[in-house]
Amino acid sequence: MSILRVIKDIIRRQFLSGVLVVVPLIITYIVLRFLFEAVDGILSPVFFKLLGYHIPGLGIAATIMIILLAGFLTHNVLGSTLYRYGDKILAKTPIIRIFYLAAKQLIEAIAVPNIKAFKEVVMIEYPRQGMFAVGFATNQIDFIDDLGGKVKRIGVFIPSTPTPMTGIVVFVAPEEVICLNITAEEGLKLIVSGGILAPPTIGRSKNRIFGEA
């Protein structure tokens, strides 16, 4: 393995670690302020006050540096200890913990392949008949209908393009869920790239969602 490849792998791991620390905090901040802003929009006003003029892209560059720094810090004893304590505090703080834990679990599900929060890549008819959206099967619930009977519904998370940390959740009948024969990583690439990085062919998978036939 070349030195360049080793360096790239190290930076990738540190960046991923940083993402798992920083992004949930950013999402929590956005939700609590009831305002969805791009990362550049969050940091640019700060730099404008400090510098007195606006530099396009400076907020994004600073965020990338913060993420990388957070990733490096969490890989040493002191940094990992501080992160664990901070994580416990946020996870136990009323109101904040709702958004923080949800954001953290979502980021982990997207960024860490070993966490199987997304059961399958699926396709459902949405937002209207004849149109299809790609998403991830996440859960199964029993919905109580008007007659008191139980009706199974599959939760499908449909990420936004190009920011998969946001999206919508819909619950549909199992027979309306089409399992696709692609991996979660391939499905994520397809969504983030706006369909550009799609596999050459996509078909139905033989897998069954939550034991459904």
C-alpha positions in Angstrom: 0.0 0.0 0.0 1.4 3.4 -1.0 2.2 6.2 1.5 -0.4 8.4 -0.3 -3.1 5.7 0.1 -2.2 5.3 3.8 -2.5 9.1 4.4 -5.8 9.2 2.5 -7.2 6.3 4.7 -6.0 8.1 7.9 -7.6 11.4 6.8 -10.8 9.6 5.8 -11.1 7.9 9.2 -10.4 11.1 11.1 -12.8 13.1 9.0 -15.5 10.4 9.6 -14.9 10.6 13.3 -15.1 14.4 13.1 -18.4 14.2 11.2 -19.9 11.9 13.9 -19.0 14.6 16.5 -19.8 17.8 14.7 -22.7 17.2 12.4 -25.2 16.1 15.2 -24.3 19.3 17.0 -24.9 21.4 13.9 -28.3 19.7 13.2 -29.3 20.2 16.8 -28.4 23.9 16.6 -30.4 24.3 13.4 -33.5 22.6 14.7 -33.5 24.5 18.0 -33.3 27.8 16.1 -36.2 26.7 13.8 -34.1 27.7 10.8 -32.5 25.5 8.3 -29.3 27.1 7.0 -26.4 25.8 4.9 -23.1 25.3 6.8 -21.7 28.3 5.0 -24.6 30.4 6.2 -23.9 29.4 9.8 -20.2 30.4 9.9 -20.1 33.2 7.3 -21.8 35.9 9.5 -19.2 35.1 12.3 -16.3 35.7 9.9 -18.0 38.8 8.5 -18.1 40.3 12.0 -14.5 39.4 12.6 -13.1 40.5 9.3 -15.5 43.1 8.2 -16.0 41.6 4.7 -17.4 38.4 3.3 -15.2 35.7 1.8 -17.2 33.2 -0.2 -16.7 29.6 0.9 -14.8 30.6 4.1 -17.5 29.1 6.3 -17.4 25.8 4.5 -13.6 25.7 4.6 -13.6 26.4 8.3 -16.3 23.8 9.0 -14.1 21.1 7.2 -11.1 22.1 9.3 -13.3 21.9 12.5 -14.5 18.4 11.5 -11.0 17.2 10.8 -9.7 18.7 14.0 -12.6 17.0 16.0 -11.8 13.7 14.3 -8.1 13.9 15.3 -8.9 15.0 18.9 -11.3 12.1 19.5 -8.5 9.7 18.6 -6.4 10.6 21.6 -7.0 9.8 25.3 -7.9 13.3 26.4 -10.1 14.1 23.4 -12.0 10.9 23.5 -12.6 11.3 27.3 -13.9 14.9 26.8 -16.1 13.7 23.9 -17.6 10.9 26.0 -18.4 13.3 28.9 -19.9 15.9 26.5 -21.9 13.2 24.7 -23.4 12.0 28.0 -24.3 15.5 29.0 -26.1 16.3 25.8 -27.8 12.9 25.8 -29.3 13.6 29.2 -30.2 17.3 28.7 -34.0 17.7 28.3 -35.2 18.8 24.9 -31.7 18.9 23.5 -31.3 15.2 23.8 -34.3 14.6 21.5 -32.6 16.3 18.6 -29.1 15.4 19.4 -29.6 11.6 19.8 -31.8 11.5 16.7 -29.3 13.5 14.6 -26.4 11.3 15.9 -28.1 8.1 15.1 -29.0 9.3 11.7 -25.5 10.4 10.9 -24.1 7.0 12.2 -26.6 5.1 10.1 -25.5 7.1 7.0 -21.8 7.3 7.6 -21.0 4.0 9.3 -21.6 0.9 7.1 -21.4 -1.5 10.0 -24.5 0.0 11.6 -27.6 -1.6 10.0 -30.1 1.1 10.8 -31.1 1.1 7.2 -32.4 -2.4 6.5 -32.7 -2.2 2.7 -32.6 0.2 -0.2 -36.1 0.4 -1.4 -38.3 2.3 -3.9 -41.8 3.5 -3.3 -44.4 5.3 -5.4 -44.0 8.9 -4.2 -45.0 11.7 -4.3 -47.8 10.6 -6.6 -48.8 7.6 -8.7 -46.4 7.0 -11.5 -43.4 8.6 -9.8 -40.9 6.7 -7.7 -38.5 7.7 -4.9 -35.5 5.8 -3.6 -35.1 5.5 0.2 -34.2 3.2 3.0 -36.5 0.8 5.0 -36.0 1.7 8.7 -38.7 0.1 10.8 -42.0 -1.7 10.9 -45.0 -0.6 12.9 -48.5 -1.9 13.6 -51.0 0.8 12.8 -54.5 0.5 14.4 -57.2 1.3 11.9 -60.7 2.6 12.5 -62.0 -0.9 13.2 -59.4 -1.6 15.8 -57.5 -4.0 13.6 -53.7 -4.0 13.1 -52.3 -3.0 9.7 -48.6 -3.4 9.1 -46.7 -0.3 7.8 -43.1 0.0 6.7 -41.2 3.1 7.6 -39.2 4.5 4.7 -36.7 7.3 5.1 -36.3 9.3 1.9 -33.1 11.4 2.1 -32.8 14.8 0.5 -30.4 15.5 -2.4 -27.6 16.4 -1.9 -27.8 16.5 1.9 -28.9 13.0 3.1 -28.9 14.1 6.7 -32.3 15.6 6.0 -35.4 14.1 4.4 -38.8 12.8 5.1 -40.3 9.6 6.6 -43.3 7.9 5.1 -45.1 4.8 6.2 -46.4 2.5 3.5 -48.0 -0.9 3.1 -45.4 -3.7 2.8 -46.7 -4.7 -0.7 -45.9 -1.1 -1.9 -42.3 -1.4 -1.0 -39.9 -2.5 -3.7 -36.6 -3.8 -2.4 -33.7 -3.0 -4.7 -30.6 -5.2 -5.4 -28.1 -2.5 -4.5 -26.2 -1.8 -1.2 -26.9 1.0 1.2 -23.7 2.7 0.1 -24.8 2.5 -3.6 -28.2 3.8 -2.7 -26.7 6.7 -0.8 -24.4 7.6 -3.7 -27.4 7.6 -6.1 -29.3 10.0 -3.9 -26.5 12.4 -3.0 -25.4 12.6 -6.6 -28.9 13.3 -7.9 -28.9 10.0 -9.8 -25.6 10.6 -11.5 -23.7 7.9 -9.7 -26.4 5.2 -10.3 -25.4 1.6 -10.9 -25.7 0.5 -14.6 -28.7 -1.7 -13.8 -31.1 -1.8 -10.8 -33.6 -4.5 -10.2 -35.7 -6.1 -7.5 -34.0 -7.8 -4.6 -35.1 -11.2 -3.3 -34.6 -10.0 0.2 -37.7 -9.7 2.4 -38.3 -6.6 4.6 -38.8 -7.5 8.3 -39.8 -11.1 7.3 -42.5 -9.9 4.9 -43.3 -12.2 1.9 
